[in-house]
């Protein structure tokens, strides 16, 4: 699948080794070679609704990354 990368729609979340699409809430892992795992998306809203499976990920967020994730969640959840 081709992805149109719009740089302004993505934020790096280095504390969890991921990037987040700030428009859709999809997160993608950073791979060992520095590429983005486009085929492994996880949506931040789904993750927040499944705290049992995602709690460790949220707990690992640095405060700066947590701010970005919180902003995206607030926008998407309304």
Buried (B, 14 or more C-beta within 10 A) or exposed (E): EEEEEEEEBBBEBEBBEBBBBBEBBBBBBBEEEEEBBBEEBBBBBEBBEEEEEBEEBBEEBEEEBBEBBEEBBEEBEE
